[in-house]
Amino acid sequence: MSDVTFGVKVTPELKNEIEQIIKSSDYETNKEWFQHVLSVYKLHQLKSLDGTSRYSGDLNHIEVRFSRIKETIVEMMKRTVDDIAHKEAEWMKQSDLLQQQIQ
């Protein structure tokens, strides 16, 4: 089945706020962002049900751990990007020095 379009009328301010939140998120598409928001909402609903309240502590523990894992991955990726940028700057510097020596 192909995807369908979903639309909602909102104020211009709310539209801008949502667009900024989506842009600043780690999701590549609006669809992925909305899927994530829906899963967070569903989890919140499940945690508030009487029959699942005994798992609330476990779910909170998992959420905290998962958040820490995501933060660690983001930091690893940032370091990788920084390392690449640093190496590229060094290569450009070396290239400039070699160009000067050739001249």
Kinemage of the C-alpha trace (Angstrom):
@kinemage 1
@onewidth
@group {chain A} dominant
@subgroup {mainchain}
@vectorlist {calphas} color= white
{ca met a 1} P 0.000 0.000 0.000
{ca ser a 2} L 1.336 3.435 -0.865
{ca asp a 3} L 1.611 6.266 1.635
{ca val a 4} L -1.148 8.852 1.892
{ca thr a 5} L -0.956 12.522 2.791
{ca phe a 6} L -2.080 13.691 6.221
{ca gly a 7} L -2.950 17.340 6.798
{ca val a 8} L -4.047 19.454 9.726
{ca lys a 9} L -5.049 23.122 9.909
{ca val a 10} L -2.885 24.980 12.427
{ca thr a 11} L -1.900 28.545 13.137
{ca pro a 12} L 1.120 29.903 11.245
{ca glu a 13} L 3.046 30.092 14.522
{ca leu a 14} L 2.396 26.459 15.341
{ca lys a 15} L 3.310 25.429 11.799
{ca asn a 16} L 6.642 27.281 12.086
{ca glu a 17} L 7.302 25.726 15.490
{ca ile a 18} L 6.608 22.217 14.206
{ca glu a 19} L 8.806 22.770 11.144
{ca gln a 20} L 11.675 23.972 13.341
{ca ile a 21} L 11.324 21.002 15.682
{ca ile a 22} L 11.346 18.578 12.758
{ca lys a 23} L 14.365 20.313 11.175
{ca ser a 24} L 16.322 20.144 14.423
{ca ser a 25} L 15.450 16.493 15.005
{ca asp a 26} L 17.576 13.524 14.011
{ca tyr a 27} L 14.939 12.262 11.584
{ca glu a 28} L 15.509 12.492 7.854
{ca thr a 29} L 11.844 12.880 6.895
{ca asn a 30} L 8.678 14.341 8.358
{ca lys a 31} L 7.178 10.867 8.138
{ca glu a 32} L 9.876 9.403 10.415
{ca trp a 33} L 9.388 12.244 12.898
{ca phe a 34} L 5.613 11.716 13.033
{ca gln a 35} L 6.099 7.962 13.474
{ca his a 36} L 8.397 8.645 16.414
{ca val a 37} L 5.952 11.115 17.990
{ca leu a 38} L 3.159 8.568 17.628
{ca ser a 39} L 5.241 5.834 19.269
{ca val a 40} L 6.085 8.158 22.191
{ca tyr a 41} L 2.387 8.946 22.594
{ca lys a 42} L 1.438 5.258 22.525
{ca leu a 43} L 4.099 4.445 25.119
{ca his a 44} L 2.833 7.239 27.334
{ca gln a 45} L -0.709 5.864 27.043
{ca leu a 46} L 0.428 2.343 27.918
{ca lys a 47} L 2.334 3.560 30.969
{ca ser a 48} L -0.799 5.198 32.344
{ca leu a 49} L -3.014 2.092 32.081
{ca asp a 50} L -3.790 0.340 35.359
{ca gly a 51} L -2.823 -3.098 34.084
{ca thr a 52} L 0.619 -1.980 32.950
{ca ser a 53} L 1.457 0.360 35.826
{ca arg a 54} L 3.685 -2.304 37.370
{ca tyr a 55} L 5.979 -1.968 34.328
{ca ser a 56} L 6.159 1.813 34.552
{ca gly a 57} L 9.455 1.766 36.450
{ca asp a 58} L 10.973 -0.715 34.008
{ca leu a 59} L 9.823 1.341 31.028
{ca asn a 60} L 11.296 4.497 32.548
{ca his a 61} L 14.566 2.659 33.153
{ca ile a 62} L 14.638 1.455 29.527
{ca glu a 63} L 13.857 4.952 28.246
{ca val a 64} L 16.708 6.457 30.263
{ca arg a 65} L 19.150 3.791 29.077
{ca phe a 66} L 18.042 4.155 25.471
{ca ser a 67} L 18.439 7.929 25.668
{ca arg a 68} L 21.967 7.494 27.011
{ca ile a 69} L 22.787 5.090 24.163
{ca lys a 70} L 21.467 7.591 21.593
{ca glu a 71} L 23.476 10.405 23.206
{ca thr a 72} L 26.614 8.255 23.104
{ca ile a 73} L 26.102 7.465 19.423
{ca val a 74} L 25.560 11.149 18.617
{ca glu a 75} L 28.758 12.082 20.460
{ca met a 76} L 30.697 9.360 18.605
{ca met a 77} L 29.429 10.696 15.289
{ca lys a 78} L 30.304 14.284 16.242
{ca arg a 79} L 33.856 13.212 17.125
{ca thr a 80} L 34.154 11.425 13.794
{ca val a 81} L 33.006 14.525 11.924
{ca asp a 82} L 35.403 16.696 13.946
{ca asp a 83} L 38.292 14.301 13.243
{ca ile a 84} L 37.554 14.334 9.521
{ca ala a 85} L 37.357 18.134 9.483
{ca his a 86} L 40.654 18.365 11.381
{ca lys a 87} L 42.387 15.944 8.990
{ca glu a 88} L 41.003 17.787 5.989
{ca ala a 89} L 42.357 21.067 7.367
{ca glu a 90} L 45.765 19.440 7.875
{ca trp a 91} L 45.739 18.075 4.312
{ca met a 92} L 44.842 21.490 2.916
{ca lys a 93} L 47.671 23.050 4.915
{ca gln a 94} L 50.117 20.437 3.632
{ca ser a 95} L 48.829 20.926 0.088
{ca asp a 96} L 49.365 24.672 0.351
{ca leu a 97} L 52.903 24.135 1.655
{ca leu a 98} L 53.686 21.769 -1.210
{ca gln a 99} L 52.258 24.257 -3.724
{ca gln a 100} L 54.493 26.976 -2.279
{ca gln a 101} L 57.530 24.702 -2.476
{ca ile a 102} L 56.776 23.853 -6.091
{ca gln a 103} L 56.550 27.512 -6.993
